[in-house]
Amino acid sequence: MNRHVLRRYPNAVTLVILGMLSIVTVLALGRGAVDIPPVAVLDTLAGAVGLPGTGEYATSLQQSIILSVRLPRVLLGLLAG
């Protein structure tokens, strides 16, 4: 039955996998010695790519931790597989 689902809905399966990867990435960016809530991670990432973020959810220290330490580490992990 698994093969049947993969053949019938390849785009849906790809979207589910990408959605799960996005959720795990946001959670990984928030976990560490300093716990950062997922809403603060999303707000920081939105501000980093130029989307209008409120900036009220993450402190400047949390933003620095996410952008300077955790984001490069997580992206390298994603690339390495």
VOKOL-187146 format. One record per atom (N, C-alpha, C, O, CB): residue in one letter; residue number from 0; x, y, z; atom name. Coordinates in steps of 0.05 Angstrom, whole numbers, padded with zeros to 5 digits, always signed. Glycine has a CB too. Layout:
# residues N
<a,NUM,<X,Y,Z>,CA>;
...
# end
This chain:
# residues 81
<m,0,<+00016,-00024,+00000>,N>;
<m,0,<+00000,+00000,+00000>,CA>;
<m,0,<+00017,+00025,+00000>,C>;
<m,0,<+00009,+00045,-00012>,O>;
<m,0,<-00019,+00000,+00024>,CB>;
<n,1,<+00041,+00025,+00013>,N>;
<n,1,<+00058,+00048,+00013>,CA>;
<n,1,<+00067,+00056,-00015>,C>;
<n,1,<+00067,+00080,-00021>,O>;
<n,1,<+00082,+00043,+00031>,CB>;
<r,2,<+00074,+00037,-00031>,N>;
<r,2,<+00083,+00043,-00058>,CA>;
<r,2,<+00060,+00056,-00074>,C>;
<r,2,<+00065,+00073,-00091>,O>;
<r,2,<+00093,+00018,-00072>,CB>;
<h,3,<+00037,+00047,-00069>,N>;
<h,3,<+00013,+00057,-00083>,CA>;
<h,3,<+00009,+00087,-00077>,C>;
<h,3,<+00004,+00103,-00095>,O>;
<h,3,<-00012,+00041,-00076>,CB>;
<v,4,<+00012,+00094,-00052>,N>;
<v,4,<+00008,+00122,-00044>,CA>;
<v,4,<+00030,+00139,-00055>,C>;
<v,4,<+00025,+00161,-00065>,O>;
<v,4,<+00008,+00124,-00013>,CB>;
<l,5,<+00055,+00129,-00055>,N>;
<l,5,<+00077,+00145,-00066>,CA>;
<l,5,<+00074,+00149,-00096>,C>;
<l,5,<+00080,+00171,-00106>,O>;
<l,5,<+00103,+00131,-00061>,CB>;
<r,6,<+00064,+00130,-00110>,N>;
<r,6,<+00061,+00133,-00139>,CA>;
<r,6,<+00037,+00151,-00146>,C>;
<r,6,<+00037,+00166,-00165>,O>;
<r,6,<+00057,+00106,-00152>,CB>;
<r,7,<+00017,+00149,-00129>,N>;
<r,7,<-00008,+00163,-00136>,CA>;
<r,7,<-00006,+00193,-00128>,C>;
<r,7,<-00017,+00210,-00142>,O>;
<r,7,<-00031,+00151,-00121>,CB>;
<y,8,<+00007,+00199,-00106>,N>;
<y,8,<+00008,+00227,-00096>,CA>;
<y,8,<+00037,+00235,-00090>,C>;
<y,8,<+00044,+00241,-00067>,O>;
<y,8,<-00009,+00230,-00070>,CB>;
<p,9,<+00055,+00236,-00110>,N>;
<p,9,<+00083,+00243,-00104>,CA>;
<p,9,<+00086,+00272,-00095>,C>;
<p,9,<+00103,+00277,-00078>,O>;
<p,9,<+00100,+00239,-00129>,CB>;
<n,10,<+00070,+00291,-00105>,N>;
<n,10,<+00072,+00318,-00096>,CA>;
<n,10,<+00062,+00322,-00067>,C>;
<n,10,<+00074,+00338,-00052>,O>;
<n,10,<+00056,+00336,-00115>,CB>;
<a,11,<+00042,+00308,-00060>,N>;
<a,11,<+00031,+00310,-00032>,CA>;
<a,11,<+00051,+00298,-00012>,C>;
<a,11,<+00055,+00310,+00009>,O>;
<a,11,<+00005,+00295,-00030>,CB>;
<v,12,<+00064,+00277,-00020>,N>;
<v,12,<+00085,+00265,-00002>,CA>;
<v,12,<+00108,+00284,+00001>,C>;
<v,12,<+00119,+00287,+00023>,O>;
<v,12,<+00094,+00237,-00013>,CB>;
<t,13,<+00116,+00297,-00021>,N>;
<t,13,<+00138,+00316,-00020>,CA>;
<t,13,<+00131,+00340,-00002>,C>;
<t,13,<+00148,+00349,+00014>,O>;
<t,13,<+00145,+00326,-00048>,CB>;
<l,14,<+00107,+00350,-00004>,N>;
<l,14,<+00098,+00372,+00013>,CA>;
<l,14,<+00097,+00364,+00042>,C>;
<l,14,<+00104,+00381,+00059>,O>;
<l,14,<+00070,+00381,+00004>,CB>;
<v,15,<+00088,+00340,+00048>,N>;
<v,15,<+00088,+00331,+00076>,CA>;
<v,15,<+00116,+00329,+00087>,C>;
<v,15,<+00121,+00338,+00110>,O>;
<v,15,<+00074,+00304,+00079>,CB>;
<i,16,<+00135,+00319,+00072>,N>;
<i,16,<+00162,+00316,+00081>,CA>;
<i,16,<+00175,+00344,+00085>,C>;
<i,16,<+00189,+00348,+00105>,O>;
<i,16,<+00179,+00300,+00061>,CB>;
<l,17,<+00170,+00363,+00066>,N>;
<l,17,<+00181,+00390,+00069>,CA>;
<l,17,<+00168,+00404,+00093>,C>;
<l,17,<+00182,+00419,+00107>,O>;
<l,17,<+00175,+00406,+00044>,CB>;
<g,18,<+00143,+00399,+00098>,N>;
<g,18,<+00130,+00411,+00122>,CA>;
<g,18,<+00142,+00401,+00148>,C>;
<g,18,<+00147,+00416,+00166>,O>;
<g,18,<+00100,+00406,+00121>,CB>;
<m,19,<+00146,+00375,+00149>,N>;
<m,19,<+00158,+00363,+00173>,CA>;
<m,19,<+00187,+00373,+00177>,C>;
<m,19,<+00195,+00378,+00199>,O>;
<m,19,<+00158,+00333,+00171>,CB>;
<l,20,<+00202,+00376,+00155>,N>;
<l,20,<+00229,+00387,+00156>,CA>;
<l,20,<+00229,+00415,+00166>,C>;
<l,20,<+00247,+00423,+00182>,O>;
<l,20,<+00243,+00385,+00129>,CB>;
<s,21,<+00210,+00431,+00158>,N>;
<s,21,<+00208,+00459,+00167>,CA>;
<s,21,<+00202,+00461,+00197>,C>;
<s,21,<+00214,+00477,+00211>,O>;
<s,21,<+00186,+00474,+00151>,CB>;
<i,22,<+00184,+00444,+00206>,N>;
<i,22,<+00178,+00444,+00235>,CA>;
<i,22,<+00202,+00435,+00251>,C>;
<i,22,<+00207,+00448,+00272>,O>;
<i,22,<+00154,+00425,+00240>,CB>;
<v,23,<+00215,+00415,+00243>,N>;
<v,23,<+00239,+00405,+00257>,CA>;
<v,23,<+00261,+00426,+00257>,C>;
<v,23,<+00275,+00429,+00277>,O>;
<v,23,<+00249,+00378,+00246>,CB>;
<t,24,<+00264,+00440,+00235>,N>;
<t,24,<+00285,+00461,+00233>,CA>;
<t,24,<+00279,+00484,+00253>,C>;
<t,24,<+00297,+00493,+00267>,O>;
<t,24,<+00286,+00472,+00205>,CB>;
<v,25,<+00254,+00493,+00254>,N>;
<v,25,<+00247,+00514,+00273>,CA>;
<v,25,<+00252,+00505,+00302>,C>;
<v,25,<+00262,+00521,+00318>,O>;
<v,25,<+00218,+00523,+00269>,CB>;
<l,26,<+00244,+00480,+00308>,N>;
<l,26,<+00248,+00470,+00335>,CA>;
<l,26,<+00278,+00467,+00341>,C>;
<l,26,<+00287,+00473,+00364>,O>;
<l,26,<+00234,+00443,+00338>,CB>;
<a,27,<+00294,+00459,+00322>,N>;
<a,27,<+00323,+00456,+00326>,CA>;
<a,27,<+00336,+00484,+00330>,C>;
<a,27,<+00355,+00486,+00346>,O>;
<a,27,<+00336,+00442,+00302>,CB>;
<l,28,<+00326,+00504,+00317>,N>;
<l,28,<+00337,+00531,+00321>,CA>;
<l,28,<+00331,+00542,+00348>,C>;
<l,28,<+00345,+00559,+00358>,O>;
<l,28,<+00327,+00550,+00299>,CB>;
<g,29,<+00310,+00532,+00361>,N>;
<g,29,<+00303,+00542,+00387>,CA>;
<g,29,<+00315,+00526,+00410>,C>;
<g,29,<+00315,+00536,+00433>,O>;
<g,29,<+00274,+00541,+00390>,CB>;
<r,30,<+00325,+00503,+00405>,N>;
<r,30,<+00336,+00486,+00427>,CA>;
<r,30,<+00366,+00491,+00431>,C>;
<r,30,<+00380,+00494,+00412>,O>;
<r,30,<+00331,+00457,+00421>,CB>;
<g,31,<+00374,+00492,+00456>,N>;
<g,31,<+00402,+00496,+00462>,CA>;
<g,31,<+00405,+00504,+00491>,C>;
<g,31,<+00387,+00501,+00507>,O>;
<g,31,<+00415,+00516,+00443>,CB>;
<a,32,<+00429,+00515,+00497>,N>;
<a,32,<+00434,+00524,+00525>,CA>;
<a,32,<+00415,+00546,+00533>,C>;
<a,32,<+00407,+00548,+00556>,O>;
<a,32,<+00463,+00534,+00527>,CB>;
<v,33,<+00407,+00563,+00513>,N>;
<v,33,<+00387,+00583,+00517>,CA>;
<v,33,<+00363,+00575,+00501>,C>;
<v,33,<+00364,+00575,+00476>,O>;
<v,33,<+00398,+00612,+00508>,CB>;
<d,34,<+00341,+00567,+00514>,N>;
<d,34,<+00317,+00559,+00499>,CA>;
<d,34,<+00303,+00584,+00488>,C>;
<d,34,<+00299,+00604,+00502>,O>;
<d,34,<+00298,+00544,+00518>,CB>;
<i,35,<+00296,+00582,+00463>,N>;
<i,35,<+00283,+00605,+00449>,CA>;
<i,35,<+00256,+00594,+00438>,C>;
<i,35,<+00256,+00573,+00425>,O>;
<i,35,<+00300,+00616,+00426>,CB>;
<p,36,<+00234,+00607,+00444>,N>;
<p,36,<+00208,+00598,+00435>,CA>;
<p,36,<+00206,+00598,+00404>,C>;
<p,36,<+00218,+00615,+00392>,O>;
<p,36,<+00185,+00614,+00447>,CB>;
<p,37,<+00190,+00580,+00393>,N>;
<p,37,<+00188,+00578,+00364>,CA>;
<p,37,<+00178,+00605,+00351>,C>;
<p,37,<+00186,+00611,+00329>,O>;
<p,37,<+00169,+00556,+00356>,CB>;
<v,38,<+00160,+00619,+00365>,N>;
<v,38,<+00150,+00644,+00354>,CA>;
<v,38,<+00173,+00665,+00351>,C>;
<v,38,<+00173,+00681,+00333>,O>;
<v,38,<+00127,+00656,+00371>,CB>;
<a,39,<+00192,+00664,+00370>,N>;
<a,39,<+00215,+00682,+00369>,CA>;
<a,39,<+00233,+00674,+00346>,C>;
<a,39,<+00245,+00691,+00333>,O>;
<a,39,<+00230,+00683,+00395>,CB>;
<v,40,<+00236,+00648,+00342>,N>;
<v,40,<+00253,+00638,+00319>,CA>;
<v,40,<+00241,+00647,+00293>,C>;
<v,40,<+00255,+00657,+00275>,O>;
<v,40,<+00255,+00607,+00320>,CB>;
<l,41,<+00214,+00644,+00290>,N>;
<l,41,<+00201,+00651,+00265>,CA>;
<l,41,<+00202,+00681,+00260>,C>;
<l,41,<+00206,+00691,+00238>,O>;
<l,41,<+00172,+00642,+00265>,CB>;
<d,42,<+00199,+00697,+00282>,N>;
<d,42,<+00201,+00726,+00280>,CA>;
<d,42,<+00229,+00735,+00271>,C>;
<d,42,<+00232,+00753,+00255>,O>;
<d,42,<+00193,+00739,+00307>,CB>;
<t,43,<+00249,+00722,+00282>,N>;
<t,43,<+00277,+00729,+00275>,CA>;
<t,43,<+00283,+00722,+00246>,C>;
<t,43,<+00295,+00737,+00232>,O>;
<t,43,<+00296,+00714,+00294>,CB>;
<l,44,<+00274,+00698,+00238>,N>;
<l,44,<+00279,+00690,+00210>,CA>;
<l,44,<+00264,+00708,+00190>,C>;
<l,44,<+00274,+00714,+00169>,O>;
<l,44,<+00270,+00661,+00206>,CB>;
<a,45,<+00239,+00716,+00198>,N>;
<a,45,<+00224,+00734,+00180>,CA>;
<a,45,<+00239,+00761,+00177>,C>;
<a,45,<+00240,+00772,+00155>,O>;
<a,45,<+00196,+00738,+00191>,CB>;
<g,46,<+00249,+00771,+00199>,N>;
<g,46,<+00263,+00796,+00198>,CA>;
<g,46,<+00289,+00794,+00182>,C>;
<g,46,<+00298,+00813,+00169>,O>;
<g,46,<+00269,+00806,+00226>,CB>;
<a,47,<+00302,+00770,+00184>,N>;
<a,47,<+00328,+00766,+00170>,CA>;
<a,47,<+00324,+00765,+00140>,C>;
<a,47,<+00343,+00773,+00125>,O>;
<a,47,<+00341,+00740,+00179>,CB>;
<v,48,<+00302,+00756,+00130>,N>;
<v,48,<+00297,+00754,+00101>,CA>;
<v,48,<+00282,+00778,+00090>,C>;
<v,48,<+00276,+00779,+00066>,O>;
<v,48,<+00283,+00729,+00094>,CB>;
<g,49,<+00276,+00797,+00107>,N>;
<g,49,<+00263,+00822,+00098>,CA>;
<g,49,<+00233,+00823,+00100>,C>;
<g,49,<+00221,+00842,+00091>,O>;
<g,49,<+00271,+00826,+00071>,CB>;
<l,50,<+00221,+00802,+00112>,N>;
<l,50,<+00192,+00803,+00116>,CA>;
<l,50,<+00186,+00820,+00140>,C>;
<l,50,<+00202,+00822,+00158>,O>;
<l,50,<+00181,+00774,+00119>,CB>;
<p,51,<+00162,+00832,+00140>,N>;
<p,51,<+00156,+00849,+00163>,CA>;
<p,51,<+00151,+00832,+00188>,C>;
<p,51,<+00130,+00819,+00191>,O>;
<p,51,<+00131,+00866,+00157>,CB>;
<g,52,<+00170,+00833,+00206>,N>;
<g,52,<+00167,+00820,+00232>,CA>;
<g,52,<+00163,+00841,+00253>,C>;
<g,52,<+00170,+00864,+00250>,O>;
<g,52,<+00192,+00802,+00238>,CB>;
<t,53,<+00151,+00833,+00274>,N>;
<t,53,<+00145,+00853,+00295>,CA>;
<t,53,<+00170,+00859,+00312>,C>;
<t,53,<+00173,+00881,+00322>,O>;
<t,53,<+00123,+00843,+00313>,CB>;
<g,54,<+00187,+00839,+00315>,N>;
<g,54,<+00211,+00843,+00331>,CA>;
<g,54,<+00206,+00843,+00361>,C>;
<g,54,<+00225,+00848,+00376>,O>;
<g,54,<+00224,+00869,+00323>,CB>;
<e,55,<+00182,+00838,+00369>,N>;
<e,55,<+00175,+00840,+00398>,CA>;
<e,55,<+00178,+00812,+00411>,C>;
<e,55,<+00176,+00811,+00436>,O>;
<e,55,<+00147,+00851,+00402>,CB>;
<y,56,<+00181,+00791,+00396>,N>;
<y,56,<+00182,+00765,+00408>,CA>;
<y,56,<+00210,+00756,+00416>,C>;
<y,56,<+00213,+00740,+00434>,O>;
<y,56,<+00170,+00745,+00389>,CB>;
<a,57,<+00230,+00766,+00402>,N>;
<a,57,<+00258,+00757,+00408>,CA>;
<a,57,<+00275,+00781,+00417>,C>;
<a,57,<+00273,+00803,+00405>,O>;
<a,57,<+00270,+00744,+00383>,CB>;
<t,58,<+00291,+00777,+00437>,N>;
<t,58,<+00309,+00798,+00445>,CA>;
<t,58,<+00333,+00799,+00426>,C>;
<t,58,<+00336,+00781,+00409>,O>;
<t,58,<+00319,+00793,+00475>,CB>;
<s,59,<+00349,+00819,+00428>,N>;
<s,59,<+00372,+00821,+00410>,CA>;
<s,59,<+00392,+00799,+00416>,C>;
<s,59,<+00406,+00790,+00397>,O>;
<s,59,<+00386,+00849,+00413>,CB>;
<l,60,<+00394,+00789,+00440>,N>;
<l,60,<+00412,+00767,+00446>,CA>;
<l,60,<+00401,+00741,+00433>,C>;
<l,60,<+00417,+00726,+00421>,O>;
<l,60,<+00413,+00763,+00477>,CB>;
<q,61,<+00375,+00737,+00434>,N>;
<q,61,<+00364,+00713,+00421>,CA>;
<q,61,<+00367,+00715,+00391>,C>;
<q,61,<+00373,+00694,+00378>,O>;
<q,61,<+00334,+00711,+00428>,CB>;
<q,62,<+00364,+00738,+00379>,N>;
<q,62,<+00368,+00741,+00351>,CA>;
<q,62,<+00397,+00736,+00343>,C>;
<q,62,<+00402,+00722,+00323>,O>;
<q,62,<+00360,+00769,+00342>,CB>;
<s,63,<+00416,+00745,+00359>,N>;
<s,63,<+00444,+00740,+00353>,CA>;
<s,63,<+00450,+00710,+00355>,C>;
<s,63,<+00465,+00700,+00339>,O>;
<s,63,<+00461,+00756,+00372>,CB>;
<i,64,<+00439,+00697,+00375>,N>;
<i,64,<+00444,+00668,+00378>,CA>;
<i,64,<+00433,+00653,+00354>,C>;
<i,64,<+00447,+00635,+00344>,O>;
<i,64,<+00431,+00658,+00404>,CB>;
<i,65,<+00409,+00660,+00346>,N>;
<i,65,<+00397,+00646,+00323>,CA>;
<i,65,<+00413,+00650,+00298>,C>;
<i,65,<+00420,+00631,+00284>,O>;
<i,65,<+00368,+00655,+00319>,CB>;
<l,66,<+00418,+00675,+00291>,N>;
<l,66,<+00430,+00682,+00265>,CA>;
<l,66,<+00460,+00676,+00264>,C>;
<l,66,<+00470,+00669,+00243>,O>;
<l,66,<+00426,+00711,+00259>,CB>;
<s,67,<+00474,+00678,+00286>,N>;
<s,67,<+00503,+00675,+00286>,CA>;
<s,67,<+00513,+00647,+00293>,C>;
<s,67,<+00534,+00638,+00284>,O>;
<s,67,<+00516,+00695,+00304>,CB>;
<v,68,<+00498,+00633,+00310>,N>;
<v,68,<+00507,+00607,+00320>,CA>;
<v,68,<+00490,+00584,+00309>,C>;
<v,68,<+00500,+00566,+00296>,O>;
<v,68,<+00507,+00607,+00350>,CB>;
<r,69,<+00464,+00586,+00314>,N>;
<r,69,<+00447,+00562,+00308>,CA>;
<r,69,<+00440,+00559,+00279>,C>;
<r,69,<+00440,+00537,+00269>,O>;
<r,69,<+00423,+00564,+00324>,CB>;
<l,70,<+00434,+00581,+00265>,N>;
<l,70,<+00426,+00579,+00237>,CA>;
<l,70,<+00448,+00567,+00220>,C>;
<l,70,<+00442,+00548,+00204>,O>;
<l,70,<+00418,+00606,+00226>,CB>;
<p,71,<+00473,+00576,+00222>,N>;
<p,71,<+00494,+00563,+00205>,CA>;
<p,71,<+00497,+00533,+00212>,C>;
<p,71,<+00502,+00517,+00195>,O>;
<p,71,<+00521,+00577,+00210>,CB>;
<r,72,<+00495,+00527,+00238>,N>;
<r,72,<+00498,+00499,+00246>,CA>;
<r,72,<+00476,+00481,+00235>,C>;
<r,72,<+00481,+00459,+00225>,O>;
<r,72,<+00498,+00497,+00277>,CB>;
<v,73,<+00451,+00491,+00236>,N>;
<v,73,<+00428,+00476,+00226>,CA>;
<v,73,<+00429,+00473,+00196>,C>;
<v,73,<+00424,+00452,+00185>,O>;
<v,73,<+00401,+00488,+00235>,CB>;
<l,74,<+00436,+00495,+00182>,N>;
<l,74,<+00438,+00494,+00153>,CA>;
<l,74,<+00460,+00474,+00144>,C>;
<l,74,<+00456,+00460,+00125>,O>;
<l,74,<+00444,+00521,+00141>,CB>;
<l,75,<+00483,+00474,+00158>,N>;
<l,75,<+00504,+00455,+00151>,CA>;
<l,75,<+00494,+00426,+00156>,C>;
<l,75,<+00501,+00409,+00140>,O>;
<l,75,<+00529,+00461,+00168>,CB>;
<g,76,<+00479,+00422,+00177>,N>;
<g,76,<+00468,+00396,+00182>,CA>;
<g,76,<+00449,+00387,+00160>,C>;
<g,76,<+00448,+00364,+00153>,O>;
<g,76,<+00454,+00395,+00209>,CB>;
<l,77,<+00432,+00406,+00151>,N>;
<l,77,<+00414,+00400,+00129>,CA>;
<l,77,<+00429,+00393,+00103>,C>;
<l,77,<+00421,+00375,+00089>,O>;
<l,77,<+00395,+00423,+00124>,CB>;
<l,78,<+00450,+00408,+00097>,N>;
<l,78,<+00465,+00402,+00073>,CA>;
<l,78,<+00481,+00376,+00075>,C>;
<l,78,<+00483,+00362,+00055>,O>;
<l,78,<+00485,+00425,+00068>,CB>;
<a,79,<+00491,+00370,+00099>,N>;
<a,79,<+00506,+00345,+00102>,CA>;
<a,79,<+00488,+00320,+00101>,C>;
<a,79,<+00496,+00299,+00094>,O>;
<a,79,<+00521,+00345,+00128>,CB>;
<g,80,<+00463,+00325,+00108>,N>;
<g,80,<+00443,+00303,+00106>,CA>;
<g,80,<+00441,+00288,+00132>,C>;
<g,80,<+00426,+00269,+00133>,O>;
<g,80,<+00451,+00284,+00085>,CB>;
# end
